[in-house]
């Protein structure tokens, strides 16, 4: 199989990730914080070590402000439903994933919040920064923006947005689903208040694990309450971090696997990983744009972007082509709307969708060439 769907979930994982998860299950697979045995303490140490390592990776000074959960979707829901109050105004964009759009649409009804979805700049394919500034109101509580588009691969300028939000006294939530692991992120330099991080994409972790960074825990309420293994005499949720936002049993084996993924990135070098993916992307875009029956969407250059591009083949729906490539050639791509309905409406691709290609660190030029050769012959 040739796998070009790394924007959804990276595959394969580094061998060290498989080994760490397997070793944990065999030797230490117990619930941290719920006993005093050596095995339990070992699990707790693994979680602490991974938390510290991820915090350092994103320049987070206090690792307790990084909480583990099931992934970016839970992180985004935690912030949106824990920060926003009745009558608040939110600025977001037409680039966003349904993990942002759907909670916001629900809150528009339940809490009567107001939302502006700003357009993209047609030339850069980034959010329109002037429109973002113009959208600010007296009741603007939050700006929520994806670091990069999961359809076009465009990377937004977080520092520009973060500095503007801080100057206006507006909280800033970043969806780092497409960039964590391939684009450097400094939460202080970029003035980020909240950041949603999935473990299963470019951080090379298993599915079902992620993290949320919270600059000031007093700005939000927990999405859930429950057992934390600490201060069990109290029937109220502990206010100390990370327990405040980590109710329930943590997915320890996945956290251990995520830790191994982070170490792999540090050993290989984030810049090296990103550059290799960009080399593959450049070859893909050059090959696609040379095919007369193919229309490529988004920027054609590889500056300021992730390894994601999308296209349509004349006379063929994206889902039909994705199915054909999978069934006839064992090539995995992603067709459809990619959980980004407002972006597809903005691009005019909401009927046919787009075929998304997202090469990863373990793909090769030979695989890219094979895909391009197949597309050239498909009518």
C-alpha positions, 0 to 999 in steps of 0.5 A: 500500500502507498499511504498519502493520507498523513494529514488525517493520521500519520502512518506508519509510526516510527518503530520506537513508538510500537516498541514503547507501547508494547513494552508498556502493556507487557510491563507497566500497564496499570492505572497511574495515581491509583495505587502505590505499587512500583508498577503504578509509580513507573506509569506515573513517571512515564506520564510526567516525563512525556508531559515535560518533554512535550512542554519543552517541545512547545516552549511551555514553561510550566508543564502542569499547564499541559493536560492530556486528553483524547485529542485535538477535538476534545481540546477544542471543545474544552476551550470553546465550551469552558470559556465562552459565556452567553452573549460573547463574540468569537472570531474564526475563519472559513478555513476551520475544521468541524471540530471548531465549527460544530461546537461554535454552531451549537453554542450560537443556539445554547449560549447565544454567542455571536460568530464571525467566520472571516474569509481567506486572502485569495493570493496567500490562501491565509486568513485575511488579517485585516478582516480579522482586525475589522471583525473585533467588537466590544464583546469579542472574547475569543479568536480561534484559528487553525495554524494550517489548513487541512485542505490547502496546507496554508500556514497562518501567521500565529505571531501576528494574530497572537500579538493583535489578540493580546493587545486587544485583550482577546483570548487566542485559541490555536488548532495545531492539528496540522502543524504540531510536529512539523512547524516550530511553535513557541506558545509565549512568542506567539502569545497563544492562550490555548492550543489543541494538539493531536497525538496521532498526526505529525507527532507520530503518536497512536490514535486516541491521545492528544494534549491541551495547553492552557496559559491561565486555567482560571479562564475556563471551566472543565469540560468534565469532572471526575476522579483524578487520583488526588484529593479524593476526599473532596467532592469538588474538582481539584483546582490544581493543574493538571488535575483540574482538566484531567478527570478520569483514567488517562490513556497511559499507553498512548501517552507513552507512545506519544512520548516516543514519537516526540523523541523520534522528532527530536532525534531526526530533527523537526526541520529535517522532517519538514524539509523532506516532506516539502521535497515530496510536496514540491514534486507532487505539485509540479507533477500535478500542475503539468497534467492538463486534466488536473486542477490544483487548489491553493498556492503552487509554491512550497513556502509557508505551508505543510505537506498537503495539497488538493486537486480535482480531476476533470470529469471525476468526483473526488470520492470516485477517484479516491475509491478507484485509486484505493481499489485498483492501485492500493493507494490511500488518499482522502476525497470529499470535504475533509470536515471543512465545509466553509472552506469548500464553499469558499473554494466552490468545491462543495459539490465535487469535493477535492482529492487531498494528498498529504505525504509524510516523512516515510513516503518516497519519491518513487511513490510520488512518481507512481501516483503521478504516472497513474493520474496521467493515464486515468481518463 
